Amino acid sequence: MLAAGRVAAQSPTGQDIYRKECKACHGVNGVPPKAEQAKYKKLRTLGDSGFVARLSTDSIVTIVTKGIDKNMKSFSDKLSSDEIKLVAAYIKELAEKKKAS
């Protein structure tokens, strides 16, 4: 039998999911790589002008679930609702850190 700590350590965190699914476009710390910025003119820096920081976590869940136009696809077929909630909370955390700095 596994100890409870080991089970929890194996569960992905919002950061783990973000780094796997989101960092290619949005960057490891929420700042998109220059190549992605050039490719997608509307690509947001998480925390840009406080826009993402002002969104509720539920709004971020909706964006990740449904996507935004052709440039940001829906992740509903790739991530479970629990994983989407975890990554949304992490995105909110990133945005709030950027707004505070």
CNS distance restraints for C-alpha pairs under 8 A (distance, minus, plus):
assign (resid   2 and name CA) (resid   6 and name CA) 6.36 0.50 0.50
assign (resid   2 and name CA) (resid   7 and name CA) 6.70 0.50 0.50
assign (resid   3 and name CA) (resid   7 and name CA) 6.66 0.50 0.50
assign (resid   4 and name CA) (resid   8 and name CA) 6.32 0.50 0.50
assign (resid   5 and name CA) (resid   9 and name CA) 6.11 0.50 0.50
assign (resid   6 and name CA) (resid  10 and name CA) 6.39 0.50 0.50
assign (resid   7 and name CA) (resid  11 and name CA) 6.75 0.50 0.50
assign (resid  12 and name CA) (resid  16 and name CA) 5.69 0.50 0.50
assign (resid  12 and name CA) (resid  17 and name CA) 6.58 0.50 0.50
assign (resid  13 and name CA) (resid  17 and name CA) 6.36 0.50 0.50
assign (resid  13 and name CA) (resid  86 and name CA) 6.54 0.50 0.50
assign (resid  13 and name CA) (resid  87 and name CA) 7.63 0.50 0.50
assign (resid  14 and name CA) (resid  18 and name CA) 5.99 0.50 0.50
assign (resid  14 and name CA) (resid  83 and name CA) 7.12 0.50 0.50
assign (resid  14 and name CA) (resid  85 and name CA) 7.92 0.50 0.50
assign (resid  14 and name CA) (resid  86 and name CA) 4.33 0.50 0.50
assign (resid  14 and name CA) (resid  87 and name CA) 4.08 0.50 0.50
assign (resid  14 and name CA) (resid  88 and name CA) 7.33 0.50 0.50
assign (resid  14 and name CA) (resid  89 and name CA) 6.87 0.50 0.50
assign (resid  14 and name CA) (resid  90 and name CA) 5.21 0.50 0.50
assign (resid  15 and name CA) (resid  19 and name CA) 6.02 0.50 0.50
assign (resid  15 and name CA) (resid  87 and name CA) 6.61 0.50 0.50
assign (resid  15 and name CA) (resid  90 and name CA) 6.01 0.50 0.50
assign (resid  16 and name CA) (resid  20 and name CA) 6.29 0.50 0.50
assign (resid  17 and name CA) (resid  21 and name CA) 5.91 0.50 0.50
assign (resid  17 and name CA) (resid  22 and name CA) 7.67 0.50 0.50
assign (resid  17 and name CA) (resid  83 and name CA) 7.26 0.50 0.50
assign (resid  17 and name CA) (resid  86 and name CA) 7.90 0.50 0.50
assign (resid  17 and name CA) (resid  87 and name CA) 6.14 0.50 0.50
assign (resid  18 and name CA) (resid  22 and name CA) 4.88 0.50 0.50
assign (resid  18 and name CA) (resid  23 and name CA) 6.25 0.50 0.50
assign (resid  18 and name CA) (resid  87 and name CA) 5.73 0.50 0.50
assign (resid  18 and name CA) (resid  90 and name CA) 7.59 0.50 0.50
assign (resid  18 and name CA) (resid  91 and name CA) 7.86 0.50 0.50
assign (resid  19 and name CA) (resid  23 and name CA) 5.03 0.50 0.50
assign (resid  19 and name CA) (resid  24 and name CA) 7.96 0.50 0.50
assign (resid  19 and name CA) (resid  28 and name CA) 6.30 0.50 0.50
assign (resid  22 and name CA) (resid  26 and name CA) 5.84 0.50 0.50
assign (resid  22 and name CA) (resid  27 and name CA) 7.31 0.50 0.50
assign (resid  23 and name CA) (resid  27 and name CA) 4.22 0.50 0.50
assign (resid  23 and name CA) (resid  28 and name CA) 4.87 0.50 0.50
assign (resid  23 and name CA) (resid  29 and name CA) 7.78 0.50 0.50
assign (resid  23 and name CA) (resid  30 and name CA) 7.43 0.50 0.50
assign (resid  23 and name CA) (resid  32 and name CA) 7.72 0.50 0.50
assign (resid  24 and name CA) (resid  28 and name CA) 7.73 0.50 0.50
assign (resid  24 and name CA) (resid  32 and name CA) 7.80 0.50 0.50
assign (resid  24 and name CA) (resid  33 and name CA) 7.88 0.50 0.50
assign (resid  25 and name CA) (resid  32 and name CA) 5.73 0.50 0.50
assign (resid  25 and name CA) (resid  33 and name CA) 7.02 0.50 0.50
assign (resid  25 and name CA) (resid  36 and name CA) 5.89 0.50 0.50
assign (resid  26 and name CA) (resid  30 and name CA) 5.25 0.50 0.50
assign (resid  26 and name CA) (resid  31 and name CA) 5.72 0.50 0.50
assign (resid  26 and name CA) (resid  32 and name CA) 4.20 0.50 0.50
assign (resid  26 and name CA) (resid  33 and name CA) 7.14 0.50 0.50
assign (resid  26 and name CA) (resid  36 and name CA) 7.96 0.50 0.50
assign (resid  26 and name CA) (resid  43 and name CA) 7.70 0.50 0.50
assign (resid  26 and name CA) (resid  44 and name CA) 7.51 0.50 0.50
assign (resid  26 and name CA) (resid  45 and name CA) 6.85 0.50 0.50
assign (resid  26 and name CA) (resid  46 and name CA) 7.56 0.50 0.50
assign (resid  27 and name CA) (resid  31 and name CA) 4.87 0.50 0.50
assign (resid  27 and name CA) (resid  32 and name CA) 4.35 0.50 0.50
assign (resid  27 and name CA) (resid  33 and name CA) 5.84 0.50 0.50
assign (resid  28 and name CA) (resid  32 and name CA) 7.95 0.50 0.50
assign (resid  29 and name CA) (resid  94 and name CA) 7.00 0.50 0.50
assign (resid  30 and name CA) (resid  45 and name CA) 5.78 0.50 0.50
assign (resid  30 and name CA) (resid  46 and name CA) 4.90 0.50 0.50
assign (resid  30 and name CA) (resid  47 and name CA) 7.77 0.50 0.50
assign (resid  30 and name CA) (resid  91 and name CA) 7.79 0.50 0.50
assign (resid  30 and name CA) (resid  94 and name CA) 6.61 0.50 0.50
assign (resid  30 and name CA) (resid  95 and name CA) 7.54 0.50 0.50
assign (resid  31 and name CA) (resid  45 and name CA) 4.95 0.50 0.50
assign (resid  31 and name CA) (resid  46 and name CA) 6.54 0.50 0.50
assign (resid  32 and name CA) (resid  36 and name CA) 6.17 0.50 0.50
assign (resid  32 and name CA) (resid  37 and name CA) 6.18 0.50 0.50
assign (resid  32 and name CA) (resid  43 and name CA) 7.58 0.50 0.50
assign (resid  32 and name CA) (resid  44 and name CA) 7.59 0.50 0.50
assign (resid  32 and name CA) (resid  45 and name CA) 6.15 0.50 0.50
assign (resid  33 and name CA) (resid  37 and name CA) 6.34 0.50 0.50
assign (resid  34 and name CA) (resid  38 and name CA) 6.16 0.50 0.50
assign (resid  35 and name CA) (resid  39 and name CA) 6.22 0.50 0.50
assign (resid  36 and name CA) (resid  40 and name CA) 5.94 0.50 0.50
assign (resid  36 and name CA) (resid  43 and name CA) 7.68 0.50 0.50
assign (resid  37 and name CA) (resid  41 and name CA) 5.91 0.50 0.50
assign (resid  37 and name CA) (resid  42 and name CA) 7.88 0.50 0.50
assign (resid  37 and name CA) (resid  43 and name CA) 6.13 0.50 0.50
assign (resid  40 and name CA) (resid  71 and name CA) 7.24 0.50 0.50
assign (resid  44 and name CA) (resid  48 and name CA) 6.57 0.50 0.50
assign (resid  46 and name CA) (resid  51 and name CA) 7.84 0.50 0.50
assign (resid  46 and name CA) (resid  52 and name CA) 5.83 0.50 0.50
assign (resid  46 and name CA) (resid  53 and name CA) 7.71 0.50 0.50
assign (resid  46 and name CA) (resid  91 and name CA) 7.26 0.50 0.50
assign (resid  46 and name CA) (resid  94 and name CA) 6.80 0.50 0.50
assign (resid  46 and name CA) (resid  95 and name CA) 5.05 0.50 0.50
assign (resid  46 and name CA) (resid  98 and name CA) 7.50 0.50 0.50
assign (resid  47 and name CA) (resid  51 and name CA) 5.95 0.50 0.50
assign (resid  47 and name CA) (resid  52 and name CA) 5.13 0.50 0.50
assign (resid  47 and name CA) (resid  53 and name CA) 5.53 0.50 0.50
assign (resid  47 and name CA) (resid  94 and name CA) 7.25 0.50 0.50
assign (resid  47 and name CA) (resid  95 and name CA) 4.02 0.50 0.50
assign (resid  47 and name CA) (resid  96 and name CA) 6.57 0.50 0.50
assign (resid  47 and name CA) (resid  97 and name CA) 7.84 0.50 0.50
assign (resid  47 and name CA) (resid  98 and name CA) 5.37 0.50 0.50
assign (resid  47 and name CA) (resid  99 and name CA) 5.58 0.50 0.50
assign (resid  48 and name CA) (resid  52 and name CA) 6.95 0.50 0.50
assign (resid  48 and name CA) (resid  95 and name CA) 7.83 0.50 0.50
assign (resid  48 and name CA) (resid  98 and name CA) 7.91 0.50 0.50
assign (resid  48 and name CA) (resid  99 and name CA) 7.67 0.50 0.50
assign (resid  49 and name CA) (resid  99 and name CA) 7.43 0.50 0.50
assign (resid  50 and name CA) (resid  54 and name CA) 6.04 0.50 0.50
assign (resid  50 and name CA) (resid  95 and name CA) 7.18 0.50 0.50
assign (resid  50 and name CA) (resid  96 and name CA) 7.75 0.50 0.50
assign (resid  50 and name CA) (resid  99 and name CA) 5.58 0.50 0.50
assign (resid  51 and name CA) (resid  55 and name CA) 6.76 0.50 0.50
assign (resid  52 and name CA) (resid  92 and name CA) 6.96 0.50 0.50
assign (resid  52 and name CA) (resid  95 and name CA) 5.86 0.50 0.50
assign (resid  53 and name CA) (resid  92 and name CA) 6.04 0.50 0.50
assign (resid  53 and name CA) (resid  95 and name CA) 4.82 0.50 0.50
assign (resid  53 and name CA) (resid  96 and name CA) 5.10 0.50 0.50
assign (resid  53 and name CA) (resid  99 and name CA) 6.86 0.50 0.50
assign (resid  55 and name CA) (resid  59 and name CA) 6.00 0.50 0.50
assign (resid  55 and name CA) (resid  60 and name CA) 6.75 0.50 0.50
assign (resid  55 and name CA) (resid  92 and name CA) 7.80 0.50 0.50
assign (resid  56 and name CA) (resid  60 and name CA) 6.50 0.50 0.50
assign (resid  56 and name CA) (resid  92 and name CA) 7.78 0.50 0.50
assign (resid  57 and name CA) (resid  61 and name CA) 6.19 0.50 0.50
assign (resid  57 and name CA) (resid  85 and name CA) 7.88 0.50 0.50
assign (resid  57 and name CA) (resid  88 and name CA) 5.92 0.50 0.50
assign (resid  57 and name CA) (resid  89 and name CA) 5.96 0.50 0.50
assign (resid  57 and name CA) (resid  92 and name CA) 6.35 0.50 0.50
assign (resid  58 and name CA) (resid  62 and name CA) 6.30 0.50 0.50
assign (resid  58 and name CA) (resid  88 and name CA) 7.81 0.50 0.50
assign (resid  59 and name CA) (resid  63 and name CA) 6.33 0.50 0.50
assign (resid  60 and name CA) (resid  64 and name CA) 6.14 0.50 0.50
assign (resid  60 and name CA) (resid  88 and name CA) 5.48 0.50 0.50
assign (resid  60 and name CA) (resid  91 and name CA) 7.86 0.50 0.50
assign (resid  60 and name CA) (resid  92 and name CA) 7.72 0.50 0.50
assign (resid  61 and name CA) (resid  65 and name CA) 5.90 0.50 0.50
assign (resid  61 and name CA) (resid  84 and name CA) 6.15 0.50 0.50
assign (resid  61 and name CA) (resid  85 and name CA) 5.96 0.50 0.50
assign (resid  61 and name CA) (resid  88 and name CA) 5.48 0.50 0.50
assign (resid  62 and name CA) (resid  66 and name CA) 5.85 0.50 0.50
assign (resid  62 and name CA) (resid  67 and name CA) 7.69 0.50 0.50
assign (resid  63 and name CA) (resid  67 and name CA) 5.03 0.50 0.50
assign (resid  63 and name CA) (resid  68 and name CA) 6.49 0.50 0.50
assign (resid  63 and name CA) (resid  74 and name CA) 7.71 0.50 0.50
assign (resid  64 and name CA) (resid  73 and name CA) 7.99 0.50 0.50
assign (resid  64 and name CA) (resid  74 and name CA) 6.02 0.50 0.50
assign (resid  64 and name CA) (resid  75 and name CA) 5.84 0.50 0.50
assign (resid  64 and name CA) (resid  76 and name CA) 7.53 0.50 0.50
assign (resid  64 and name CA) (resid  84 and name CA) 6.77 0.50 0.50
assign (resid  64 and name CA) (resid  88 and name CA) 7.47 0.50 0.50
assign (resid  65 and name CA) (resid  74 and name CA) 5.28 0.50 0.50
assign (resid  65 and name CA) (resid  75 and name CA) 5.30 0.50 0.50
assign (resid  65 and name CA) (resid  76 and name CA) 4.88 0.50 0.50
assign (resid  65 and name CA) (resid  84 and name CA) 7.06 0.50 0.50
assign (resid  66 and name CA) (resid  73 and name CA) 7.30 0.50 0.50
assign (resid  66 and name CA) (resid  74 and name CA) 4.57 0.50 0.50
assign (resid  66 and name CA) (resid  75 and name CA) 7.02 0.50 0.50
assign (resid  66 and name CA) (resid  76 and name CA) 6.92 0.50 0.50
assign (resid  67 and name CA) (resid  72 and name CA) 5.15 0.50 0.50
assign (resid  67 and name CA) (resid  73 and name CA) 4.63 0.50 0.50
assign (resid  67 and name CA) (resid  74 and name CA) 4.01 0.50 0.50
assign (resid  67 and name CA) (resid  75 and name CA) 7.03 0.50 0.50
assign (resid  68 and name CA) (resid  72 and name CA) 5.02 0.50 0.50
assign (resid  68 and name CA) (resid  73 and name CA) 6.51 0.50 0.50
assign (resid  68 and name CA) (resid  74 and name CA) 7.52 0.50 0.50
assign (resid  69 and name CA) (resid  73 and name CA) 7.37 0.50 0.50
assign (resid  75 and name CA) (resid  79 and name CA) 5.81 0.50 0.50
assign (resid  75 and name CA) (resid  84 and name CA) 7.89 0.50 0.50
assign (resid  76 and name CA) (resid  80 and name CA) 6.79 0.50 0.50
assign (resid  76 and name CA) (resid  81 and name CA) 7.41 0.50 0.50
assign (resid  76 and name CA) (resid  84 and name CA) 7.99 0.50 0.50
assign (resid  79 and name CA) (resid  83 and name CA) 5.74 0.50 0.50
assign (resid  79 and name CA) (resid  84 and name CA) 6.13 0.50 0.50
assign (resid  80 and name CA) (resid  84 and name CA) 6.21 0.50 0.50
assign (resid  81 and name CA) (resid  85 and name CA) 6.21 0.50 0.50
assign (resid  82 and name CA) (resid  86 and name CA) 6.28 0.50 0.50
assign (resid  83 and name CA) (resid  87 and name CA) 6.20 0.50 0.50
assign (resid  84 and name CA) (resid  88 and name CA) 5.98 0.50 0.50
assign (resid  85 and name CA) (resid  89 and name CA) 6.17 0.50 0.50
assign (resid  86 and name CA) (resid  90 and name CA) 6.34 0.50 0.50
assign (resid  87 and name CA) (resid  91 and name CA) 6.11 0.50 0.50
assign (resid  88 and name CA) (resid  92 and name CA) 6.15 0.50 0.50
assign (resid  89 and name CA) (resid  93 and name CA) 6.20 0.50 0.50
assign (resid  90 and name CA) (resid  94 and name CA) 6.20 0.50 0.50
assign (resid  91 and name CA) (resid  95 and name CA) 6.15 0.50 0.50
assign (resid  92 and name CA) (resid  96 and name CA) 6.12 0.50 0.50
assign (resid  93 and name CA) (resid  97 and name CA) 6.19 0.50 0.50
assign (resid  94 and name CA) (resid  98 and name CA) 6.27 0.50 0.50
assign (resid  95 and name CA) (resid  99 and name CA) 6.13 0.50 0.50
assign (resid  96 and name CA) (resid 100 and name CA) 6.14 0.50 0.50
assign (resid  97 and name CA) (resid 101 and name CA) 6.35 0.50 0.50
